[in-house]
Amino acid sequence: MYDYVIVGGGSAGCVLAARLSEDPDVKVCLIEAGLTDASPNIHVPAGAAKLFRTRHDWDYDSHHEPFCADRRIYLPRGRVLGGTSSINGMIYTRGHRQDYDSWEQPGWSYDELHPYFLRAEDNERGASAHHGAGGPLAVSDNRSRNPMSDAFIAAAIEAGYSANDDFNGPEQDGFAYYQVTQRDGMRCSSAVAYLRPAVERPNLTVETGVQVVRVVMEGARATGIVGWRGDDTVTIRAEREVVLTAGAYNSPQLLMLSGIGPADLLTALGIPVVVDQPLVGQNLQDHPQFWLVYGHNQPVSLLVAGEERYQRQFAEHHSGPLSSNGPEAGGFVRSRPGLPAPDLQFVSLPVMYVDGGLGAPSQHALSFGAYVLQPRSRGSVTLASDDPTAKPRITHNYYADEADLRTAVDGVRVALDIARQRALTPYTERPVSVPASDSEADIRDFLRRNTQSSYHAAGSCAMGMVTDAELRVLGTEGLRVADASVMPRLISGNTNAPTIAIAEKAADLVRGLAPLSPDLSAVTSH
């Protein structure tokens, strides 16, 4: 018996476990389907490329995407302590102020959430009005500094865009290196940042290798979970609350397996209906992303990372190619005048990126492209079976709304313009994956056949639809969701930092603490 049972030891779950167990009078259990984060490929930043479709990945694919040439698109998700923060590209961005204000949920405006970003953060640049210092999550400047990343930034400035040394500062627009969630050149996942310092507390239990198959509901109240560890059934009871932090695909799946979801679907699958909630799994969002790839003869891509000199550099200084987060540089662009905020985010990767990250690089290359930041298209997560081990049916519906495709076309044109700049001449010798021409038809065809996920799934248990503003699942007691799935609208940037901030605030909501004051300008160690 525990006071709180947290399902999912990822970006949000590690935060909740650490914060709730700060109170020695409560007992907390964190449950993770995967194993511990012991693999060196997790902690050496450039090793992330080797984690896809391994035991550390849920290895999901979308269903056939009707507006993307009917392709199934690879959707990696971390199945390990730290969750996707243990396998992601480590970019630290928060999105735009208007994203949070547009949620129109009490307590979740940008000004109200900003103190939680600061509380989480330990930025090596120090505390300021826009950054925290002394928090659990290390945020650092990039230590790789690949010459192709330098050239990409220079080419964007040659193309007329501004420089911006802080995408989380006063303005989002412009190009630069991204800050990353690393400490001393090593990955700083939520497991490293939050769980590792807390794991020895006697009131915190971490269960790994347990796949939760349903929340135990007694009437409308959540009283625990049932899970499977191999062939054994595990039952864990919660005296106060069950909190789902399993992510935008698995949290709605677990709700439906527990009888909370669309009654017609649950009845058809033979799952007893506890709460008829047709919006569970709906409102799914992601940033559709395209990549342009150019081959060249300069021996500077991440293919050289395994060379002895670079292994020695990393061992001695934790810098160089092995410290690369992958998408080292990029920027934010408004595709047309008059927009209130950027609608495209660019990323540049100093290696050949093919087949959604699943293909092996065959030559030195530069890859760069953009996300559509405010997609209007909506998808869904539904059950394909009542068997909890069956993967959920995921459809993102990328480009279902014509406006998203229009923005992506604009993004390709910006990318092609950057590619033509003098600074990139040494690295754009051979087009490997680019549109057949710059015509509208060819760009649209390229996008439909080459768009990938940005791995930023959100919105499938949204506040105001599935939960209230305190993240309590509507129609239930003792049950909350606290991960990226609660975002009513996807934020304009990478989702890891916002998910951690959501979990920081969720911890205060669960504990009944007063919210941090939005008047705070900087926060040190909490």
N, C-alpha and C positions, 0 to 999 in steps of 0.2 A: 504494500500500500504506500502510495506516494501522495504528496499534496498536488504536484503538477507533473503531468506526463506530456512530454514534447515529442512529436512524431516528425522526424527528419533532422539529421545532424548536419545541415548545410549552412548556407550563408546566414539565414535567420535563426535556425535552431541552436547553433552554437552561442549566438548572442543571448537568446532567451535563457539557455541553461546557465550561462555564466552570471547573468544579471539576477535571475530569480534565486540562485543558490547563494547570493551574497547575504541573504537572510539565513542565519544558522538554524532558525527555528522551523524552517520548512524543508521538506524532502523533495528532491527533484530527480526525475528520470528522463534522460535523453535517449531516444531510440533511433538507430541508424540501420538501414537495410544493408549498406555496404560495410566495408572493413575499415581499419584504421588507415591513416594517411602516411604509412611508413615508406612508400615507394619514393626513391630519389627523384624520379621523373616528376613528382608533384612539386618538390621543393626547389630543384634546379629549374629556373624559369623556362629555358628553352626546351626542357623535357616534356612540356605540355603536349607537344605535337604527337608524342608517343602514347598518349592516354586514351585517345578516341577508340571506341569499340573494344576496350579491355574490360576487365572485371570492375574497374572504377567508373564505368559509364553505363547508364541505363540503356543507352544505345537505341533511342527511339527514332522513328521516321514519321513524317507526316503521312496521311492518306494521300491518294492521288490529288494533286493540287490543280483544280480545274482551269485556273488562269495562268498556270506556269507549265504549259505543254503536257499537262496530266502527269507530271513527274512526282515521285515520292522524294521528299527532301529530308536529309539527315538532320537529326535534332539531338545533339549530345547533351547529356545531363549528368552531373557528378553523382556517383553512387559510392560515396566514401565520406569519411568525416571531413567536414569543410564543404561538402556538396560541390556545386559548380564553381565555387570560389577556389577549389583545389585543382580545377582543370581549365580555368578560363584564361583570357588574355590580360588580366590584371589591370586593365585601364580604370583609373579613378576619375569618373565624372558623375555629376549629380543631376544633370538635366537643367531645364530652364525654370525660372520662377513661375511662369504662367502655367506650366504643367500641373503643379500642385494646386495652384489657385483654381484651376479649371475643375478639380475634383469636386469642389463645393461640398466638402465634408467638414463638419465642425472639428477643429483641432488639427486639421491637416493642410492648412495653407503653407506656403513656402516659409513665411516668417515663423510659423509655429513649429515646423519640422526642422528648420535650420539649426537650432541649438542641439538637436540630436545628431546631426552630421558632425558638429563640432565636438560633442562629447565622445563620439566614436574615434575621432581622428588623432593621429600622432604624425603630423606633417613635419618632415625634416627641415622645411623652411621656417618653422616656428609658428606660434600663434599669431592670429591677426583677426580683423573683422570677418574674414572669409574662411579661416582655417583654425582648427584646433591643434593643440600639442599636448602630449601626455596621455591621450586616449589609447585604447587597445590596438586600433588598426593602423599599422604603419603605412604611410604614404610618402613616396620618395621620387626623386628625379630619376629618369632613365639612365642606366649605367652602360648600356650597349652602344648607343650613338653610332649606328651603322652609317657609312657614308651615303648609302641610298636614302636613308631617312633624312639626312641633311639635305640631299639634293631634292627630295620631294618637297620639303618645306620651302626651299629656295625657289623651286619652280612654281609653287602656288603663289608666292609673293611676286614673282615675275609676271604671273597671270593677272595680277591686280588685286589680290586678296591681302588682308592685313596680317601681321604677326600678332600672336597673343600668347603670353607666357603663362597664363592661368585661365583655363577654361571654366574654373569654378570661382572666378573672381567677379568683378563688376560686369564684364561683358563676355558672352560666349563666342561671338564671331571671331574667325581668324584661324591661323595655322601655327603649329608648334609640335614639340614632343609632348606626349601625354605623361602626366604623373601616373605612377603605378603603385599597386599595393604590394610593395616589397620592403623588407627590412634587411639592410646590409647586403643587397643584391639577391636575396632569397625570397621566394614567394611568401607573402603574409596572408594566408587564407583566414577565414573566420575561425577555423579550428586552431590555427597557430595563434591568432590574435586573442581570441576569447576563451576557447576551451582549454588549451594547454595550461594557462595559469590557474584555472579553476578546477581541474580534473581531480586533484588530490583532496578536495573538500569532502569531509565525511558525509555530508548531506546531498552529494551529487553522485548519481549512478549513471554510467554511460553503457548502454547495451548496443553492441555492434552485431552485424550479421542477423538481425531480426527484421524481417519484412512484415510490417503491420498490414493486416488484411481487412480489418474493420474496427471502427470505434464501437465500444459496447454502449448501447443506448438502453436505459431503463425509463420507459416512456419517452419523454422529450429530453431527458437529462443524460449527458455523457458521464459515464462512471469508470471508463478505462479503455483498454485496447486488447485486441487479440492479434497475435502475430505468429509467424512461423520462423523457427530457426532450424533449417534443414527439414527433417521430418517431424520435429517436435513442435507442439503448440505451446505458445507462451501467452499467459494472461497477466496483464499488469493493471492494477486498479488506481484510479485517481480520486482522491478525496475532494479536491477543489475543482480542477479544470484539466481538460485535455486541450492542447494547443497544436494545431496542424501547421507544420513549417516544411511541408514536403514539396513545395514548388508549384508552378502554374499548371503542370500536367498531373502530378500525383495527388495534390490536395483535393481537387475536384473528384478525381477517381476514388479516393478514400471516402469522401462524403457520400458518393453514390453507392459504393459497396456497403456503406453503413445505413442505407435507406433514406438518405437525404438527397433529393434530386428530383428530376421529372418523373412523376408517378407513372405515366404511360410506359416509359422506357424501363423503369425498375420492375413494374408488374410483368412486362413482357419477358424479362430475364429471370423472373421468379424471386426477386429480392423484395422482402417485406418493406412497405413504405412507412417510414417514420414521419417524415416531413415532405409534403409535395412542394418541391422548390424547383420550378422549371428553369431558373437562371443559373443553377450550378453547372459549371463547365462552359457557359456561354460567354460572350464578350472577350474571347481569347485574342490577344494581339501580339505582334512581333514586328521588329524592324526588318523589312525585306532588304537584302543586300546584294550588290553585284560586285564583281572583281574584274578589272582589266589586268592582264598578265603580259609582260614583255621579257623575253630572254635577251641575254647579253653575254659578253666574254670576260667580264670583270670578276675576278675570283674573290668577291666580297659578300656573297649572300650567306645565309645561315647554313648552307651546305658545308662551310669550313669550320663550323663550331666544334666538331669532334677532333680537329687537329691538335697535336700535342701542345703546341704553343698556347692555344686558346684554353685548353684544359688547365694548363699551368697558370694562366692568367686568372682563370676563375678560382682555382684553388687558393691562389695567393691574395687576390684582390676582390673576388666576387664581382668582376666586371667583364666586359667583352661579350662576344656572341652568346655564350652560355647564359648570360644574365638577361638576354633579350626576352621581352614579354611577347614578341611576335609583332603585333600591330603597334610599332613604336611611335609613329608620328601620325598626324592627321589634322583635322580642323572642322569648323562649323561654317556653313554657307547658307545664305538665303537665295533660293533659286530665282526669285524675281523681286523687284522693288515693292515696298509697301507691306511686306510680311512683318508681323510683330516679333518674330523670333526666327532663328535658323530652322530650316526644314530638311537639311541634309547634313550628315556627319560623315567626314572622310576618314579613312584609315589607310595606312601604308605599311606593307609587310615586306621585309627584305629577304624574301624567299619565294619560290614558285608555289602558288596556292592553286590546287586543282581538285576537282571532285569533292567540293565541300570540305576540304581539309583531309580527305581520306586517301588521296592519291600521293604517291611518293614523288618529290621533286626530281626531275630528270636533267636539269641544267641550272646554271645561275640565272636568276630572274628577279624581277621586281613585280609585286602585285599591289594594286591599290584600287579602291572603289569607295562606295558610299552606302549609308543606310538612309531609307526614308524615315524621318524622325517622328512625324505625326500621322501615322497611317489611319485612314478611315475604314479600311477593310477589317472585318471581324470574323473570327473563326470559332471553333468549339472543341472541347474535349468531352467525349462520351465513352460509355462502356461498350466494348465489343463482346463481352462475355461476363457471366457472373463469377468466373474463375479469377481470383485476385492476382494470379500470376500472368494473366493475359494482358498484353500491353494495351493501354487505352487507345481509342481511335482519335487521332489528332488531325484536324484540318485547319490550316491557318487562313486559307482563302486569300493568299497574297494577290494583290491587284484586282480583287473583286470590285473595288471602287476605282473607277477610271482616274480619279484625281491622284491616286497613289502611283499609278503607272506614268502619269504625266510628270510627276515630280521625279520619278526614277529616270525618265528620259532626260530631263534637265540635268540630273546628276551625271549621267553618262557624258553629256556634252561638256560639262565642267571638267570631268576627268580627262576627256580627250584633249581639251585645251591645255590642261596642266601637262599632259604627256608631250605636247609639242614644244614646251619651253626649253631653252638652251640648257638649263641646269640638269635636265634629265636625259640629255642626248646620249651620254655614255651607257645609259641603262635601258634604253628603249629601242635597241637595235632590231629585235625580231618580235613582231606581234605574235603572241601565242594564243591568247584568248581575248579578242576584241570584236566589236561589231564589223560586219562585212563592209559597211560604209557608214557615213554619218547621216544617212537618210532616216527619216522618221520610221519607216517600215523596218529597216534593218536593225535599228536600235531597239525597237519594240520586240522584234523576233529574238534578238540577243538576250534581252531581259527575261523573256518568258522561258528561254531554254537554259539560262545560266543563273538566275536569281537563287540565292541561298538564304538560309536563316542567319540572323546575326546572333542567335542564341539568347534573345532577350524576351522570352515568353512572359506574359503578364496578363492580368485582368480577368481570369477565369472564375474567381470567387470575389467579385468586386464589392467594395463598400457601397452601400446604398442599393445593392442588388441581392447579394448573398449574405453579407454581414452588415452590421450597423457600424457607426463611426468608432466604436470601441472594439471592433473586430470580432464581436460575438455573432455566431451563426444564427440568422433569423429563425425563429421558431424552435430554438433549442435552449438549453441551459448547460452551463459548464463546458462549453465548446467554442473555441475561437480558431480563426485562421490568421496567421501573421507571417506572410511572405509576399513575393511579388504578385501573387494571384489576387491580392486585395486592391491593387491599383485600379481605379475606375477607368483611367486612361494612361496609356504607356508614356513614360517620361522621355524627354528628348535627349537621350544619351545612354551610356552603358548602365545596366541595371543593378550591378552588385552593390555599389555604395548606397543607392536608395533603399535596397532591400535590407541592408544592415541598419540604416536609419529607421526604417519601419519597425524592425525588431527592437531597436533601442526604445522607441516610443511604446511599443507593445508591452515591453517589460514593465514600464511604469503604469500602463493601464491595468495589467494583471495585478500588480501590487497595490493598486489604488492610490498611487502617489500623485501629487499635484504635477501638472506638466511643467517642463522647463520653461522659463520665461522667454518669450520671443524677443525681449529687449536685450538679451545677452549678446555681446559682440564677440566674445571669445571665451573658450572653455578650456581649462587645463584638466589635469587628471581628476577623474570622478571616483 
